[in-house]
Amino acid sequence: MEKFTLNLKICLTLTMCLLFMGFSKFKLLDEQTDYIQQLLVGHYNEELETSQIKHYELNVTNSGFCRYKRFFKSGKIEYFSFNLMKFRDLHYQGTDTTGTLFLYTKGDDVIVQTYNDKNEEDVDTMANYMSIPVKKIETKDLTELTEQIKKTNARLLAQK
């Protein structure tokens, strides 16, 4: 009977460990995507576009999508989205105080859509980069952003 009880305890312990490890994987992915989103939103430069932009949305989902939506005062809406697994590289153009962050993908993997544009027709196309206006971003932030996106890619690939 003692042998049966010992085996039962071992099985329960292993089951609990596997269960906790399974949930920790999702938590780590959530933490990484939250960190990427906080870094992008924290350095987003609203001041450049206040004359034209009413508000914006910048989200990084735990399923690996980076979404950027701008709502113009004229009613026009611009939407950009790509899967982080398609991320290739990032470049920064600007000064120490303001600039533009370019997130490049492996191919034409960025969804670009415009709605309610009074001057032109609605656009639905693909691009190979997404640009985000940023301020006060340092080299270490850019390096950390690249590393976090690559770590997130590895986790997303492991889930598939």
N, C-alpha and C positions, 0 to 999 in steps of 0.2 A: 504494500500500500504506500509506503514511503517513496518508493521509486516512481510510482504513478503520480504522486503529489509533486515530486521534484520535476518530473517531465512536464506536468501541467504548468508549474510556475515558469519554467524555461520558455514554454510555448507562449504563454501570456506576455512575458517580458519581451520576447522577440516581436510579437504582434504589436504591442504598444510602441516599441521603438520604430518599427516600420510605419506605423500610423503617424507618429510625430514627425518622422523624416519626410513623409509625403506632404504633410501640411507645411513644413518649413520651406519646402521648395517653392510653393506658391507665395509664401510670405516674402521670401527673398526676392522673387520676381516683382512683386508689388512694391517692395522697398526700392528696387532699382528704377522702376518706371516712375515712381513718385519723385525720386531724386532727380531724374532727368527732367521731369516736368517742372519741379521747383527751380532748378538751375535756369531753364529757359525762361520761365515766367519772371523769375527774380531779376534777370538781366534784360528783359524785354524793354524796348525804348518806345514808350507811348508818346513822348514829347515830339518826336519827329512827325507824327501823323495826326495830331490832334485837330488840325484844320480840316481834315477830310474824313477821318475815321471816328465813328460814334463809339464803338467798342470792339473788342476782339475776344476770341477764345483760342487758347493754346493748350491742347491736351495730349498726354501720352498715356495710352491705355495699357492695362496689364495683358492684353492680347497682342501687344507689340505695334500699335499704330500711333503715329505722330500726326496730329490733326491741328491745322491752323486755319482759323476762319476770321475774316475781317468784315465788319459791317460799316459801310460808308454812310455818311449823312445823306447822300443822294438816294439811298435805298439799295444801291448796288451791294452785292455780297460776293466776296472771293473766298474760295475754299481750296485748301491744299491738304493732301494726305498721302502718307506712304507707310509701308510696313518697315519697321526697324531692321528686319532680317535682310532687307534690300540695301541697307546703308553701306556706302563705300568709304566716304571720307568727309571731312568738313574743312572749310576754309573761312578765315575771318578777313574782312576788308574794312579798314577804318583806322581810327586813332585810339588812344588810350581811353577816351571818354565815350565816343560813339562809333558805331560801325554796323556792318551787316554780316550776319552769320549765314554761310551757305552750307546746307546739308546735301551732299551729293549721294545719289543712289547708283547701283550697278548698271542700270539701263534707264529707259523711260518708265520709271516706276512711281513717279509722283502724279497723283490725280490732281488736275487743275480744273476747277469749275467756277464760272461766274453766273450770277443770277441778277435779274432786275436791272440790267445795265441799260439806261435810257439812250445812250449814244450808240451802242453796238448790240449785236445779238448775244444771247447766252453762249458761253464757251464751255465745252466739255472735251478736254484733251489730256495728254500726258507730257511730263517733263522729266529731266534727269536731276533736278535739284529743287530745293525749297529754300527761300531766303527769308530770314527773320531779322528785323532791326533790333539791335542790342545796344546796351550802354554799360560802361564800367565793367567790362569782362576782361579778366586777366588770362595770361598764358596758362597758368595752372588750372583755371576753370575749363579752358578749351581742351586741355589734355585729359582732365577728369571726365568731361563730357564724352569724349571719344572712347575712353576706357569703359565707362558705364554702358554706352550703347553697344560696344562689342561684347561685354559680359552678358547683357540682356539678350543679344543675338544668340549666344551660346546656350543660354537657358531656354529660349524659345525653340531652338532647333532640337534640344534634348526632349522637349515636351512632345514633339511630333512623332 
